Amino acid sequence: MPSAAEQLAANLNFGAFLKAKELHKRLLFTLGALIIYRLGTYIPIPGIDSLALEDVFQQQASGILGMFDMFSGGALGRMTIFALNIMPYISASIIIQLMTTISPKLAQLKKEGEAGRKKINQYTRYGTVLLAALQALGIAAGLEGAAGGVVVDPGIFFKLTTVVTLTGGTIFLMWLGEQVTARGVGNGISLIIFAGIVAELPSALANTLELGRTGALSGGILAALLILAIGVIAFIVFIERSQRRIVIQYPKRQVGRKMVGGESSHLPLKINTAGVIPPIFASAILLLPITALQMNAGEGPGWLGILASILGRGQPVYMLLYAAAIIFFAFFYTTVVFNPNDTADNLKKNGGFVPGIRPGKNTAEYLNYVLTRLTVVGALYLAAVSLLPEILMSQYAVPFYFGGTSLLIVVTVTLDTVGQIQSHLLAHQYEGLIKKTRLKGGRR
C-alpha cells in the first residue's frame, strides 16, 4: 500500500509539472501581469491631496465605496489610475448578457458561434468605455464636492484628467485580463479581482493579530475564527464543486456496415449557477443609501437619514433585505446564464435525450424543474455565506475583514485556476505519450 506522502506526490505530479515548459511560460506571464496590475494600484491620479482623501475614505469605509475599494485592492482608497479596477467591464458584460434575453439581434449573435461571440465581446468593450467614463466623471465630481479639500485645484481640467486617466486604466486592465486569458493560466478578469482582494489579506490578518496582542480579542476567539474560516472555505469548495449530472443518451445509428453512437454522457448543472454576482448586486443596492448620506456629510432629506439608519450594516432589516436580494438575484441571473429551452432544442437537434423524458418541451420543463430546485439550495448557500460575516460583526463585535463575497471570489477563482493548471498538465502528458508512440512506430 502506498503511503500518504506517495499518494499526495502522485496527485500533485511534480515530475509532470517540472517538464511542462509551456505551462511554466504561462504561469510566469500570469505572474508578471498581476505584478504590473499591483504596481498600477499605487500610481495616484494627479491633483489629489492624499491625506484629505484618506480621511474621507475612513468615514465611508462601511458604504459602497468600501466594498469597491476591497475589490480594487485598495486602489480606490488611494485614488490611483486603477481606481475603477475591472468593475465597468463586469457591469458591461452583465448588461450585454441581460440584453441578449431582450434583443432578438443579440440573441441571434449569441447563436452564431465564434463570429457572434466576437461581436458581442466588441459591444462589451464599447460598453466598458462608456461606463468607465461615466463612473470616472462621477468620481471626479464627488471628489470635488467632498469635505476637506480632497482636490487641490478643482475645475474642468481636473475632471477631464480624471476621466481620461481612470478610463484609460480600466481599458488597460481589460486588455491585460484578455491577454492573461489567452496567454496565461486562468480567467484574466477574475484573476485581477482575485489579486486585489488577496493583496489586502496580509494587512487584515495583521490587524486581527494586533487585536489579539492588545487583548481586544482573546486567544480562544482567534482560534475559533481560524476554525470557522477553514470550515467556511471547505463548505464553499464542497458546494462549488457539487453538481447534478443529468444523463443524456444518444441513439445508435448505422453508418455503412458499422453501428455508431449509442453512448451516453451527462449534462452537469451546478448548484450555484449564478456565481458571485448575486451578493455583489445585493451589496451595491443596499449600500447606496448609506453612501449617499455619507457623501452629503449627513445633510439631505430626513427620509434618507432614517433609511440609512435602518439599512445600517448589522441591522436586522439590512440583513433581511440582503438575504432577500441575494435570493432574488440568484434566481434572476440563473435564468440569464442558463436557458432550459435552448438546451433542450440543442439536445433534440443532436439526437440526444434524457432517458424517460420526451425530447423538446418536456425536456425543457424537466431541466427547468431540476434547475429551480438546485437554485433554491444555491441561493440559500450564498445568503448564508454572505450573512455570516455581518452576524459576527454586529452581534459579537468580531472584525471579519475577509467577508463572504470576497471569500467566495477567492475560492472560486482558485478552483478554476487549479483546474486549468491540471488541464495543461494533462495535455502535456498526452503530447508526451503521442511523441513516444511516434518514435516507437518509426523504429519499427
Helices and strands as residue ranges (DSSP letters): H 4-12, H 14-19, H 21-40, H 50-59, H 64-71, H 75-78, H 87-100, H 104-110, H 114-145, H 156-183, H 188-199, H 201-214, H 219-241, E 243-249, E 252-255, E 258-261, E 264-270, H 277-295, H 302-310, H 316-337, H 340-349, H 361-395, H 404-443
